[in-house]
Amino acid sequence: MRPSEFPFLPAPFRPVFPLKNPHLQTILASLKIRALGTNPVRQRSEETLVDAGSGVRLLGYRAVQPGARSLGLAILLHGWEGSSESTYMLTTGRRLYRSGYDVFRLNLRDHGKSHHLNEGVFHSARIEEVHRAVMNIVSEAGGKPCHLVGFSLGGNFGLRIALRLTAATAGTLRNIIAISPVLDPLKATCAIDGGFFVYRDYFVRKWKRSLRLKQKLFPDQYDFSDVMALKSCMAITERAIPRYTPYRDVFEYFRTYTLTGADFSRLAVPVTILASEDDPVIPVDDFRFLKGEGRLRLVIERFGGHCGFLQNWRLKVWFEELLEGILRNRSRGA
């Protein structure tokens, strides 16, 4: 599905033959080698604590263009167990910074080096704080046009923010872009656990490391000792969610951020969703049932894996051209 009214849409994504494998796309996208080399968005970033309301603080890194040459601000939001230092955050930020944009890489609670900032543990229903943080970043951008780009779970947060915005509250936020966003967390969790074992082991390992750190920092609040023997994301979710969140079970919890069938017909800010038919984590059919016209643009490519879209063995990212086209178009007030 490729919107005909999308004048800056690149040619269809057609990777070289070996990169048509979705697992190769997904795994290579996270390789740290992709972020090697000079990166001004990293070198010029300043650590920032963002007010997320109710005493919550989120950690971010802001890289500002020298002088007054900025074309706008790109706010990047990572996926689950990622961070501001994730490869896709650094490489996307590098491309946009070199193209003339300020870049703000925002960490979700308990991601990156932020576990100490808030006593409460992270869970994906915490939309209020992410929404507040993003809009505070927008309000402090000095009137520059702002664009929110979310990856995977970050894309899910971005879409939920889009559904909350009105013309009166959007401020200078011009665009929300979701790359491989999670729509049905129950399906995604089952896909991680029941698919290629590499995904399950990766997320289980990183999640346990995060929980250990949270327990170390707040020993009077958390005891995850019985969680450490569990071997799947669903098992950990079933154990931790009823104990440390307001939700009775995983089904009530997952419903809080499920977006399948969501109605995007009254968007205050244009939304672009990029997905692939071969995503090993997110079922592509879920995207076809989203409702919305006009300001919702859905781009579904045949290949790409999950947050991949690598064109060749130089690991050139196809969606970077798409992002730049969207940002430049909206920055000009189109």
Summary of the structure (lengths in Angstrom):
residues: 334
radius of gyration: 18.9
end to end distance: 22.3
largest distance: 56.3
contacts: 1130
relative contact order: 0.18
helix: 37%
strand: 16%
